[in-house]
Amino acid sequence: MERIPCNTCGSSEFKPLFSKSNHKNEVFRIVQCKRCALVQVSPQPSPEEVASYYSEEYFLKRSDRGYDNYFSDGVRSEISRVFGLNLKDLDFASWEKTLSSEKRCLDVGCAAGYFVDYMQQRGWDSYGMDIAEAPVKFAREKLGLKVEQKDFLQWKENPAEKFDLITLWASIEHLHKPKETLEKIHTLLKPGGRILLSTCKWGVLAKLQGPSWRYLNVPEHLYYYSLSGITELCESLGFEKKKHITYGSGLTARKNAGFLYKILKHLADPTVKFLDQGDMMALSFEKK
């Protein structure tokens, strides 16, 4: 466990918020930077220690995280459905039409490569990268995708090969060095290229629920950005925000949910999206 400065602004002054235990009864402290308000786990386990949490069991027995089996057809279908909704809300198709027929994309933190496959079916030359062995093996052997088991920051890329699109779907909160990752992404994009990212949003719902917030998964999730925080960080690195959405009321789908719960969720989800107060967010940025 190591105390580290704020990844966004470098400050070492933090305000403690609360502690949170995980499924192993390990306790982690959640703090907020006094200068830029980034919320993070501190102290943090090393990358090697965190990597141990991404064993095959993480993807097969994650009912407390929302999955029973990450590799199932049902989960794959649901994740693809969410990709489609996010792309539609971010008006991705309009930008996509402006590109040439030869389009390259990279999904950082691709897990089993579902977005790599999604984009390949749209006609893109699609690549993926993840540090976890089990999902990369699944992506390569079961789906036949161009996915590598590598740390993105340690990857030695070909400087002549740039990307039109790089994505971070629910990945940036897992990274030990998110700012450095965004900096490298900027160098790998073509001029006018875009980054799409989604992450849980530190906002009204998260603050109200505190330690019981559904996305406070420690230590897998190390950073929690506000909408303004992630926007200001990306803009400081040379990106221009094109569009964003927030969604998710925190009311999860339940198999045996009662009628009143279903009605409440049916009303709450579109309401928080309309008010821009959802606890998930997806954003589109363009390299200037």
LOKE-948364 format. One record per residue (C-alpha): x, y, z. Coordinates in Angstrom, 3 decimals. Last residue first. Layout:
N
<<X,Y,Z>>,
...
***
This chain:
288
<<-7.218,19.299,-31.486>>,
<<-7.744,15.675,-30.569>>,
<<-11.467,15.141,-30.226>>,
<<-13.332,14.154,-27.083>>,
<<-16.494,12.072,-26.613>>,
<<-17.902,11.358,-23.175>>,
<<-19.894,8.664,-21.420>>,
<<-21.132,9.053,-17.869>>,
<<-22.459,6.813,-15.112>>,
<<-24.035,8.019,-11.857>>,
<<-26.779,9.886,-13.684>>,
<<-27.353,13.571,-12.854>>,
<<-27.695,15.122,-16.317>>,
<<-31.282,16.200,-15.525>>,
<<-32.619,14.297,-18.554>>,
<<-30.493,11.259,-17.692>>,
<<-31.580,11.414,-14.051>>,
<<-35.224,11.479,-15.152>>,
<<-34.869,8.762,-17.803>>,
<<-33.611,6.269,-15.177>>,
<<-35.921,7.326,-12.329>>,
<<-39.274,6.765,-14.013>>,
<<-38.804,3.156,-15.181>>,
<<-36.819,2.450,-12.010>>,
<<-39.750,3.589,-9.857>>,
<<-42.237,1.599,-11.958>>,
<<-40.090,-1.533,-11.650>>,
<<-39.802,-1.044,-7.881>>,
<<-43.566,-0.610,-7.589>>,
<<-44.244,-3.830,-9.533>>,
<<-41.919,-5.947,-7.423>>,
<<-38.439,-7.023,-8.473>>,
<<-37.814,-10.740,-8.848>>,
<<-35.250,-10.582,-11.643>>,
<<-33.809,-7.275,-10.498>>,
<<-32.571,-4.500,-12.774>>,
<<-30.496,-1.992,-10.842>>,
<<-31.732,1.272,-9.371>>,
<<-28.611,3.428,-9.265>>,
<<-30.271,6.078,-11.376>>,
<<-28.147,5.440,-14.459>>,
<<-27.237,7.962,-17.150>>,
<<-24.885,10.805,-17.933>>,
<<-24.220,12.056,-21.447>>,
<<-21.340,13.845,-23.112>>,
<<-20.466,15.609,-26.348>>,
<<-17.629,17.151,-28.340>>,
<<-15.041,17.864,-25.665>>,
<<-11.793,19.213,-27.089>>,
<<-8.611,17.355,-26.216>>,
<<-5.171,18.889,-25.720>>,
<<-4.123,17.523,-22.327>>,
<<-5.759,20.308,-20.302>>,
<<-9.032,19.559,-22.103>>,
<<-8.882,15.953,-20.922>>,
<<-8.354,16.952,-17.292>>,
<<-11.034,19.660,-17.394>>,
<<-13.595,17.205,-18.775>>,
<<-12.691,14.462,-16.289>>,
<<-13.115,16.870,-13.374>>,
<<-16.247,18.611,-14.683>>,
<<-18.091,15.303,-14.952>>,
<<-16.804,14.188,-11.556>>,
<<-14.188,11.499,-11.526>>,
<<-13.778,8.489,-9.227>>,
<<-10.375,6.811,-9.197>>,
<<-9.089,3.451,-7.880>>,
<<-11.837,1.068,-8.941>>,
<<-10.465,-2.467,-8.590>>,
<<-9.572,-1.713,-4.946>>,
<<-12.380,-1.354,-4.160>>,
<<-15.717,-1.364,-5.951>>,
<<-17.498,1.887,-5.102>>,
<<-19.697,1.669,-8.182>>,
<<-22.907,0.735,-6.361>>,
<<-22.736,3.524,-3.795>>,
<<-23.037,1.986,-0.297>>,
<<-19.951,3.800,1.052>>,
<<-21.487,7.211,0.211>>,
<<-25.063,6.982,-1.042>>,
<<-25.802,10.703,-1.218>>,
<<-22.357,11.582,-2.547>>,
<<-22.547,8.963,-5.293>>,
<<-26.031,10.067,-6.348>>,
<<-25.100,13.745,-6.475>>,
<<-21.862,13.343,-8.392>>,
<<-18.818,11.143,-8.769>>,
<<-19.548,9.584,-12.124>>,
<<-18.773,5.987,-13.075>>,
<<-16.763,5.787,-16.249>>,
<<-17.161,5.918,-20.005>>,
<<-14.634,6.962,-22.572>>,
<<-14.578,7.815,-26.243>>,
<<-11.389,9.260,-27.687>>,
<<-11.363,10.894,-31.070>>,
<<-9.082,11.569,-33.997>>,
<<-8.986,15.066,-35.457>>,
<<-5.230,14.821,-35.859>>,
<<-4.493,11.091,-35.701>>,
<<-4.482,9.580,-32.252>>,
<<-1.479,7.843,-30.710>>,
<<0.013,10.933,-29.025>>,
<<-3.299,11.790,-27.351>>,
<<-3.667,8.211,-26.108>>,
<<-0.299,8.561,-24.398>>,
<<-1.468,11.631,-22.494>>,
<<-4.741,9.902,-21.568>>,
<<-2.786,6.976,-20.119>>,
<<-0.541,9.348,-18.166>>,
<<-3.616,10.943,-16.641>>,
<<-5.106,7.535,-15.776>>,
<<-2.008,6.216,-13.981>>,
<<-3.071,3.463,-11.597>>,
<<-5.929,2.511,-13.913>>,
<<-9.225,0.925,-12.858>>,
<<-11.304,4.141,-12.995>>,
<<-10.104,4.667,-16.570>>,
<<-11.572,1.377,-17.756>>,
<<-15.360,1.611,-17.952>>,
<<-15.020,1.822,-21.753>>,
<<-11.730,3.522,-22.569>>,
<<-11.717,3.968,-26.331>>,
<<-9.241,5.015,-28.990>>,
<<-10.410,6.202,-32.420>>,
<<-8.770,7.277,-35.666>>,
<<-5.557,5.525,-34.685>>,
<<-1.954,6.159,-35.653>>,
<<0.563,3.736,-37.092>>,
<<3.837,5.462,-37.965>>,
<<4.924,5.658,-34.330>>,
<<4.739,1.837,-34.038>>,
<<3.774,1.217,-30.415>>,
<<5.961,-0.030,-27.607>>,
<<3.388,-0.985,-24.968>>,
<<4.470,-0.173,-21.424>>,
<<1.693,2.385,-20.859>>,
<<-0.898,0.024,-22.375>>,
<<0.043,-2.881,-20.113>>,
<<-0.212,-5.924,-22.331>>,
<<-2.311,-9.013,-23.000>>,
<<-3.065,-8.486,-26.685>>,
<<-6.307,-8.518,-28.680>>,
<<-6.736,-8.933,-32.433>>,
<<-9.929,-10.986,-32.263>>,
<<-10.664,-14.644,-33.042>>,
<<-13.769,-14.753,-30.822>>,
<<-13.078,-17.938,-28.870>>,
<<-9.279,-18.082,-28.953>>,
<<-8.257,-14.416,-29.033>>,
<<-11.064,-12.835,-27.040>>,
<<-11.221,-15.734,-24.552>>,
<<-7.456,-15.616,-23.986>>,
<<-7.680,-11.871,-23.456>>,
<<-10.543,-12.409,-20.994>>,
<<-8.555,-14.931,-18.906>>,
<<-5.149,-13.177,-18.901>>,
<<-6.056,-9.751,-17.516>>,
<<-3.742,-6.909,-18.606>>,
<<-5.920,-5.692,-21.481>>,
<<-5.483,-4.506,-25.068>>,
<<-7.753,-4.368,-28.088>>,
<<-7.576,-3.850,-31.843>>,
<<-10.087,-3.060,-34.610>>,
<<-9.598,-2.390,-38.293>>,
<<-13.125,-0.998,-38.591>>,
<<-15.928,-2.347,-40.793>>,
<<-18.843,-2.020,-38.377>>,
<<-18.481,-5.727,-37.486>>,
<<-14.916,-5.003,-36.442>>,
<<-16.287,-2.249,-34.213>>,
<<-18.479,-4.630,-32.209>>,
<<-15.730,-7.272,-32.089>>,
<<-13.275,-4.820,-30.532>>,
<<-16.126,-3.654,-28.311>>,
<<-16.625,-7.199,-27.012>>,
<<-12.917,-7.791,-26.600>>,
<<-13.032,-10.054,-23.554>>,
<<-11.538,-7.317,-21.330>>,
<<-10.899,-4.301,-23.606>>,
<<-8.907,-2.253,-21.128>>,
<<-7.763,0.029,-23.940>>,
<<-9.915,-0.361,-27.066>>,
<<-8.002,0.573,-30.200>>,
<<-9.457,1.800,-33.485>>,
<<-8.371,1.991,-37.105>>,
<<-10.467,3.223,-40.057>>,
<<-9.771,2.538,-43.733>>,
<<-13.022,3.545,-45.475>>,
<<-12.239,7.201,-44.884>>,
<<-13.840,9.125,-42.049>>,
<<-16.658,11.701,-42.180>>,
<<-19.333,9.002,-41.756>>,
<<-17.889,8.060,-38.350>>,
<<-18.558,11.578,-37.084>>,
<<-22.286,11.295,-37.767>>,
<<-22.346,7.712,-36.465>>,
<<-20.890,8.695,-33.089>>,
<<-23.737,10.982,-32.083>>,
<<-22.708,10.598,-28.423>>,
<<-26.190,9.334,-27.507>>,
<<-26.077,6.814,-30.367>>,
<<-22.625,5.586,-29.406>>,
<<-23.696,5.170,-25.792>>,
<<-26.852,3.252,-26.722>>,
<<-24.962,0.927,-29.056>>,
<<-22.271,0.225,-26.500>>,
<<-25.013,-0.492,-23.931>>,
<<-26.556,-3.094,-26.257>>,
<<-23.135,-4.651,-26.807>>,
<<-22.762,-5.026,-23.030>>,
<<-26.178,-6.683,-22.822>>,
<<-25.395,-9.120,-25.637>>,
<<-22.045,-10.084,-24.119>>,
<<-23.699,-10.609,-20.748>>,
<<-26.325,-12.901,-22.277>>,
<<-23.825,-14.794,-24.422>>,
<<-21.838,-15.680,-21.319>>,
<<-18.194,-14.678,-20.910>>,
<<-18.779,-12.270,-17.997>>,
<<-20.455,-15.011,-15.982>>,
<<-22.666,-14.105,-13.030>>,
<<-22.136,-10.400,-13.565>>,
<<-23.221,-7.291,-11.647>>,
<<-20.335,-6.725,-9.273>>,
<<-21.794,-8.774,-6.407>>,
<<-22.635,-11.479,-8.965>>,
<<-19.002,-11.547,-9.993>>,
<<-18.174,-15.223,-10.051>>,
<<-16.881,-15.887,-13.582>>,
<<-15.004,-12.726,-14.499>>,
<<-13.297,-12.165,-11.151>>,
<<-12.792,-15.935,-10.844>>,
<<-10.517,-15.847,-13.899>>,
<<-8.115,-13.680,-11.922>>,
<<-8.459,-9.909,-12.044>>,
<<-7.967,-9.307,-8.317>>,
<<-4.334,-10.446,-8.595>>,
<<-3.684,-7.500,-10.913>>,
<<-4.340,-5.183,-7.967>>,
<<-1.291,-6.570,-6.175>>,
<<0.971,-6.161,-9.197>>,
<<-0.329,-2.645,-9.816>>,
<<0.575,-1.769,-6.216>>,
<<-2.102,-1.332,-3.563>>,
<<-3.308,2.233,-3.040>>,
<<-3.192,4.459,0.013>>,
<<-5.445,6.136,-0.837>>,
<<-8.390,5.272,-3.085>>,
<<-9.434,8.263,-5.156>>,
<<-11.753,11.253,-5.445>>,
<<-10.543,14.168,-7.566>>,
<<-11.535,17.479,-5.912>>,
<<-8.912,19.659,-7.710>>,
<<-7.070,21.232,-4.741>>,
<<-8.321,19.441,-1.630>>,
<<-8.026,16.049,-3.323>>,
<<-10.716,13.699,-2.048>>,
<<-10.165,10.511,-0.052>>,
<<-11.545,6.973,0.027>>,
<<-9.782,4.653,2.460>>,
<<-9.653,0.892,1.872>>,
<<-10.625,-1.988,4.158>>,
<<-10.102,-5.635,3.229>>,
<<-13.112,-7.769,4.121>>,
<<-12.416,-10.030,1.109>>,
<<-15.610,-8.855,-0.623>>,
<<-14.446,-5.246,-0.247>>,
<<-14.426,-2.827,2.671>>,
<<-14.960,0.926,2.321>>,
<<-13.642,3.794,4.385>>,
<<-14.928,7.366,4.358>>,
<<-14.326,10.866,2.989>>,
<<-10.807,11.853,4.047>>,
<<-9.735,15.259,2.697>>,
<<-6.471,15.163,0.785>>,
<<-3.350,17.276,0.447>>,
<<-0.639,15.607,-1.619>>,
<<-1.279,17.668,-4.751>>,
<<-0.130,16.368,-8.135>>,
<<-2.976,17.889,-10.150>>,
<<-4.748,14.940,-11.798>>,
<<-3.084,11.887,-10.271>>,
<<-3.352,13.256,-6.753>>,
<<-0.216,12.294,-4.878>>,
<<0.494,8.706,-3.817>>,
<<0.350,6.904,-0.509>>,
<<1.433,3.329,-1.093>>,
<<0.000,0.000,0.000>>,
***
